């Protein structure tokens, strides 16, 4: 299987990384591709701002055995979109336009009810609002969504229908619906559409040239696809979408590339700045990436965590070989962005597949990556 190499800034040895671990990582991914647990895989590793590994393997398309998945291929990043949403909310807080404890009802009238009035921006960012969790979060055999309400013209009422799953602030229940509400707030407060705000205030300033909500048609042949629905989504026409009655794509709508996601990771590693461009203040990043939950339990897809740790829209890591200060986000599009401030280490990887969740492709690579740090 051919291994494709992307541009690097330095050698693993200079970056303080044990180079044989890269071969081990390549072999790990290669085995998963050969056994069809993955369609393809790619990764980028950097330390102290210098990229020392960028590689890929496997097929770009599910229906094409010839096209290769390259280090600069574009892929839907699913829930990593939530990091962009969180950064946007924090920017608005920096501008004095809202507070982290502001009630959502201040901007969205549908929340002005006895049941929902207590939900704040903080609750949405930390997945403690009590709003509907993502389908399958409770490992329920028959899932229910909230998308049907969108076709009736009011997706917000669909999100708010029925009782809350818990009192706000009481439990951690992963809610993409809650992040769509944050996207709606970004649009109403900024006066721009959610998508335009993300592109103009985060993507463009960071020079993320391969990050889009709608990939330009000239780049369609560079997008990784794993199924027919992937193709249908890629070929959707922006002008034909009804973005008024449908929720903002704040929970999982972006496409991106390894190098672009690395730029976001570097900005957060460097306290809000990348190559002279600042997207957040230093103290804001500190608040973004520290724990804000105490004695808040989480079912967490059966993990049953007694006290969840979570930042203001970012996951905090203590397991494995990562430093305790490590923060990250993953996406069901089989991708991850990890930042370890102690080691000045950024890791991005994409592992597209249609196979049900494969921990060997999501969890195991981190052990190999972190064990290579010298």
C-alpha positions as CSV (number, residue, x, y, z in Angstrom):
1,X,0.0,0.0,0.0
2,X,1.4,3.3,-1.0
3,X,2.3,5.8,1.7
4,X,2.0,9.5,0.7
5,X,4.1,12.1,2.3
6,X,3.1,15.7,3.0
7,X,5.4,18.7,3.6
8,X,7.3,18.9,6.9
9,X,9.3,21.6,8.6
10,X,11.8,19.6,10.5
11,X,12.9,16.0,11.2
12,X,11.4,13.9,14.0
13,X,14.8,13.8,15.8
14,X,15.1,17.6,15.8
15,X,11.5,17.8,17.1
16,X,12.3,15.4,19.9
17,X,10.4,12.4,18.6
18,X,11.5,8.8,18.3
19,X,11.3,8.2,14.6
20,X,10.7,4.4,14.6
21,X,7.3,5.2,16.2
22,X,6.2,6.8,12.9
23,X,6.8,3.4,11.2
24,X,4.8,1.8,13.9
25,X,2.0,4.2,13.4
26,X,2.1,3.7,9.7
27,X,1.9,-0.1,10.1
28,X,-1.0,0.3,12.6
29,X,-3.1,2.3,10.2
30,X,-2.0,0.1,7.2
31,X,-3.3,-3.0,9.0
32,X,-6.7,-1.4,9.6
33,X,-7.0,-0.3,6.0
34,X,-6.0,-3.8,4.7
35,X,-8.6,-5.5,7.0
36,X,-11.2,-2.9,5.7
37,X,-11.8,-1.5,9.2
38,X,-10.7,1.8,7.6
39,X,-11.1,3.1,4.0
40,X,-8.0,5.3,4.5
41,X,-6.0,7.2,7.1
42,X,-3.8,10.3,7.5
43,X,-2.0,12.1,10.3
44,X,0.0,15.3,11.0
45,X,2.2,15.7,14.0
46,X,4.0,18.9,15.2
47,X,6.1,20.1,18.1
48,X,7.0,23.6,19.0
49,X,5.2,24.8,15.9
50,X,7.2,22.7,13.5
51,X,5.5,19.8,11.5
52,X,7.7,16.7,11.6
53,X,5.3,14.1,10.2
54,X,2.5,14.3,7.6
55,X,1.4,11.1,5.9
56,X,-1.6,9.3,4.4
57,X,-2.7,6.0,2.8
58,X,-5.7,4.3,1.4
59,X,-8.5,5.2,-1.0
60,X,-9.9,8.7,-1.4
61,X,-13.3,7.4,-2.6
62,X,-15.5,4.4,-1.6
63,X,-16.3,3.7,-5.2
64,X,-12.9,4.3,-6.7
65,X,-9.9,2.1,-6.0
66,X,-7.5,4.3,-8.0
67,X,-7.6,7.6,-6.3
68,X,-5.4,7.9,-3.2
69,X,-6.2,9.7,0.0
70,X,-3.5,12.4,0.2
71,X,-2.1,14.4,3.1
72,X,-3.9,17.5,1.8
73,X,-7.2,15.8,0.9
74,X,-10.4,17.4,2.2
75,X,-12.7,15.6,4.5
76,X,-15.9,16.4,6.5
77,X,-14.7,17.0,10.1
78,X,-18.1,16.5,11.8
79,X,-18.1,17.6,15.5
80,X,-14.7,19.3,15.3
81,X,-16.9,22.1,13.9
82,X,-18.0,22.6,17.5
83,X,-14.5,24.0,18.3
84,X,-15.1,26.7,15.7
85,X,-18.5,27.4,17.2
86,X,-17.0,27.7,20.7
87,X,-14.3,30.0,19.5
88,X,-16.9,32.2,17.9
89,X,-19.0,32.4,21.1
90,X,-15.9,33.3,23.1
91,X,-15.0,36.0,20.6
92,X,-18.5,37.6,21.1
93,X,-17.9,37.4,24.9
94,X,-14.6,39.2,24.4
95,X,-16.4,41.9,22.5
96,X,-18.8,42.4,25.4
97,X,-21.8,41.3,23.5
98,X,-22.8,38.5,26.0
99,X,-21.6,36.7,29.1
100,X,-20.8,33.0,29.6
101,X,-23.7,33.0,32.1
102,X,-26.1,34.9,29.9
103,X,-29.5,33.2,29.6
104,X,-30.2,32.0,26.1
105,X,-33.8,33.4,26.3
106,X,-32.2,36.9,26.1
107,X,-31.7,36.3,22.4
108,X,-34.1,33.4,21.5
109,X,-37.7,33.9,22.5
110,X,-38.5,30.2,22.3
111,X,-36.3,29.7,25.4
112,X,-38.4,32.2,27.4
113,X,-40.5,29.5,29.2
114,X,-40.4,28.3,32.8
115,X,-38.8,25.1,31.6
116,X,-36.0,26.6,29.5
117,X,-35.4,30.1,31.0
118,X,-32.6,28.7,33.2
119,X,-30.5,27.5,30.3
120,X,-27.4,29.6,29.8
121,X,-24.6,29.9,27.3
122,X,-22.4,28.0,29.8
123,X,-24.8,25.1,29.8
124,X,-24.8,24.9,26.0
125,X,-21.0,25.1,25.7
126,X,-20.5,22.4,28.4
127,X,-23.3,20.0,27.2
128,X,-25.1,20.4,30.5
129,X,-28.2,22.2,29.2
130,X,-30.5,19.2,29.5
131,X,-31.5,19.6,25.8
132,X,-31.8,16.4,23.7
133,X,-28.6,14.4,23.5
134,X,-27.3,13.1,20.2
135,X,-29.1,9.9,18.9
136,X,-27.4,6.9,20.4
137,X,-25.7,8.7,23.3
138,X,-27.6,6.5,25.8
139,X,-26.9,3.4,23.7
140,X,-30.7,3.3,23.2
141,X,-31.7,0.7,20.6
142,X,-34.2,3.0,18.9
143,X,-33.0,6.6,18.5
144,X,-35.0,9.7,18.0
145,X,-33.8,12.9,16.5
146,X,-35.1,16.5,16.3
147,X,-34.6,17.1,12.6
148,X,-38.2,16.6,11.6
149,X,-39.2,19.9,13.1
150,X,-36.9,21.7,10.7
151,X,-39.1,20.7,7.8
152,X,-42.0,22.3,9.6
153,X,-40.3,25.6,9.7
154,X,-39.2,25.9,13.3
155,X,-36.3,23.7,14.3
156,X,-35.9,25.5,17.6
157,X,-39.3,24.3,18.8
158,X,-38.4,20.8,17.8
159,X,-35.2,20.9,19.9
160,X,-37.2,22.2,22.9
161,X,-40.2,19.8,22.5
162,X,-40.9,17.6,25.5
163,X,-39.2,17.6,28.9
164,X,-35.6,18.3,29.5
165,X,-33.4,15.3,29.9
166,X,-32.0,16.8,33.1
167,X,-32.0,20.0,35.0
168,X,-29.5,22.5,33.5
169,X,-26.1,22.0,35.0
170,X,-26.9,18.6,36.6
171,X,-25.6,16.1,34.0
172,X,-23.3,16.0,30.9
173,X,-25.2,14.9,27.8
174,X,-23.5,15.4,24.5
175,X,-25.9,17.6,22.5
176,X,-25.2,18.8,18.9
177,X,-28.7,20.4,19.1
178,X,-27.3,22.6,21.8
179,X,-24.5,23.8,19.6
180,X,-27.0,24.5,16.8
181,X,-28.6,26.9,19.3
182,X,-25.2,28.5,19.9
183,X,-24.9,28.9,16.1
184,X,-28.3,30.7,16.1
185,X,-27.1,33.0,18.8
186,X,-23.9,33.8,16.9
187,X,-26.0,34.8,13.9
188,X,-28.4,36.9,15.9
189,X,-25.8,38.7,17.9
190,X,-23.3,39.3,15.1
191,X,-25.8,40.2,12.4
192,X,-24.2,37.7,10.1
193,X,-25.1,34.1,9.2
194,X,-23.4,31.6,11.4
195,X,-21.5,30.2,8.4
196,X,-20.3,33.6,7.3
197,X,-19.2,34.5,10.8
198,X,-17.1,31.3,11.1
199,X,-15.5,31.8,7.7
200,X,-14.8,35.5,8.1
201,X,-13.7,35.6,11.7
202,X,-11.8,32.3,12.1
203,X,-11.2,30.5,8.9
204,X,-9.9,33.4,6.8
205,X,-7.8,35.1,9.5
206,X,-6.0,31.8,10.2
207,X,-5.4,31.3,6.4
208,X,-7.3,28.0,6.3
209,X,-7.6,27.7,2.6
210,X,-9.1,24.3,2.5
211,X,-11.9,24.7,5.1
212,X,-15.4,25.1,3.9
213,X,-19.1,24.6,4.6
214,X,-19.6,24.0,0.9
215,X,-16.5,22.8,-1.0
216,X,-16.0,24.6,-4.3
217,X,-16.9,22.4,-7.2
218,X,-13.3,22.8,-8.6
219,X,-12.1,20.9,-5.5
220,X,-14.7,18.1,-5.4
221,X,-12.3,15.6,-6.8
222,X,-10.0,16.2,-3.7
223,X,-12.7,15.3,-1.1
224,X,-12.7,12.0,0.7
225,X,-16.1,10.2,0.5
226,X,-17.1,7.0,2.2
227,X,-20.7,6.5,1.0
228,X,-23.5,7.7,-1.3
229,X,-24.8,10.2,1.3
230,X,-21.3,11.7,1.5
231,X,-21.5,12.4,-2.3
232,X,-25.0,13.8,-2.1
233,X,-24.0,16.2,0.7
234,X,-20.9,17.3,-1.3
235,X,-23.0,18.0,-4.4
236,X,-25.7,20.0,-2.6
237,X,-26.2,23.5,-3.9
238,X,-25.9,26.3,-1.3
239,X,-28.4,28.5,-3.1
240,X,-31.0,25.7,-3.0
241,X,-30.8,25.4,0.8
242,X,-33.4,26.9,3.1
243,X,-31.0,28.2,5.9
244,X,-33.8,30.2,7.6
245,X,-36.0,27.3,8.7
246,X,-33.1,24.8,9.2
247,X,-30.5,24.9,12.0
248,X,-27.0,26.4,11.5
249,X,-24.4,23.8,10.9
250,X,-22.7,24.6,14.2
251,X,-22.6,21.1,15.5
252,X,-20.9,19.4,12.5
253,X,-20.9,21.1,9.1
254,X,-17.4,21.9,8.1
255,X,-14.9,20.3,5.7
256,X,-11.2,20.7,6.3
257,X,-7.7,19.2,5.9
258,X,-4.9,18.1,8.2
259,X,-2.9,21.3,7.7
260,X,-5.8,23.6,8.2
261,X,-6.9,21.9,11.5
262,X,-3.2,22.1,12.6
263,X,-3.4,25.9,12.2
264,X,-6.4,26.0,14.6
265,X,-4.5,23.7,17.0
266,X,-1.4,25.9,16.8
267,X,-3.5,29.1,17.5
268,X,-5.0,27.5,20.6
269,X,-1.6,26.2,21.7
270,X,-0.1,29.7,21.3
271,X,-2.8,31.3,23.5
272,X,-5.0,32.5,20.7
273,X,-2.4,33.5,18.0
274,X,-1.1,31.9,14.8
275,X,1.6,33.6,12.7
276,X,0.9,37.0,14.1
277,X,-2.9,36.7,13.8
278,X,-4.9,36.7,17.0
279,X,-8.3,35.0,17.2
280,X,-8.7,34.9,21.0
281,X,-7.0,36.5,24.0
282,X,-4.7,34.6,26.2
283,X,-7.0,34.6,29.2
284,X,-9.9,33.5,27.0
285,X,-7.9,30.5,25.8
286,X,-7.0,29.7,29.4
287,X,-10.7,29.7,30.3
288,X,-11.6,27.8,27.2
289,X,-9.2,24.9,28.0
290,X,-9.6,24.5,31.8
291,X,-12.1,22.3,33.6
292,X,-15.5,24.0,34.5
293,X,-17.4,20.9,35.7
294,X,-17.3,19.4,39.2
295,X,-19.3,16.4,40.3
296,X,-21.3,16.4,37.1
297,X,-21.9,12.8,36.0
298,X,-22.0,11.6,32.3
299,X,-23.4,8.5,30.8
300,X,-21.1,9.1,27.9
301,X,-22.1,6.2,25.6
302,X,-22.0,3.7,28.5
303,X,-18.7,4.9,30.1
304,X,-20.7,6.2,33.1
305,X,-18.2,8.9,34.2
306,X,-18.9,10.0,37.8
307,X,-17.4,13.4,37.4
308,X,-17.0,14.7,33.8
309,X,-14.2,17.2,33.0
310,X,-14.9,19.7,30.3
311,X,-13.8,23.1,29.1
312,X,-16.0,25.8,27.5
313,X,-16.7,23.6,24.4
314,X,-13.6,21.5,24.3
315,X,-12.8,18.0,25.7
316,X,-10.2,17.6,28.4
317,X,-8.0,14.5,28.6
318,X,-6.5,12.6,31.5
319,X,-6.4,9.1,30.1
320,X,-3.5,7.4,28.4
321,X,-0.1,9.0,27.9
322,X,-1.4,12.6,27.2
323,X,-0.4,15.3,29.7
324,X,-3.3,16.2,32.1
325,X,-3.6,19.6,30.4
326,X,-4.3,18.1,27.0
327,X,-7.4,19.3,25.2
328,X,-9.1,18.0,22.1
329,X,-12.1,17.3,20.0
330,X,-13.1,14.4,17.9
331,X,-15.6,14.0,15.1
332,X,-17.8,11.1,14.0
333,X,-16.4,11.7,10.6
334,X,-13.5,9.8,12.1
335,X,-11.1,12.6,12.8
336,X,-9.4,14.2,15.8
337,X,-7.5,17.3,16.9
338,X,-5.3,17.1,20.0
339,X,-3.3,19.8,21.7
340,X,-0.8,19.0,24.5
341,X,0.4,22.3,25.9
342,X,3.0,20.7,28.2
343,X,4.7,18.9,25.3
344,X,4.0,21.7,22.8
345,X,2.6,18.9,20.7
346,X,-0.3,19.0,18.2
347,X,-1.7,15.9,16.6
348,X,-4.3,15.8,13.8
349,X,-5.6,12.5,12.3
350,X,-8.4,11.4,9.9
351,X,-9.5,7.8,9.8
352,X,-12.5,7.6,7.5
353,X,-14.6,4.5,7.5
354,X,-18.2,3.2,7.4
355,X,-17.5,0.5,9.9
356,X,-19.2,1.0,13.3
357,X,-17.0,2.7,15.9
358,X,-13.5,1.2,15.8
359,X,-11.5,2.1,18.9
360,X,-8.3,0.8,17.3
361,X,-8.5,3.7,14.8
362,X,-9.5,6.4,17.3
363,X,-7.9,5.5,20.7
364,X,-4.9,3.3,19.9
365,X,-3.1,5.8,17.7
366,X,-2.7,8.2,20.5
367,X,-0.7,5.7,22.6
368,X,1.7,5.3,19.7
369,X,2.0,9.0,19.1
370,X,2.6,10.1,22.7
371,X,4.9,7.3,23.4
372,X,7.3,8.7,20.7
373,X,7.8,12.0,22.5
374,X,11.4,12.3,23.8
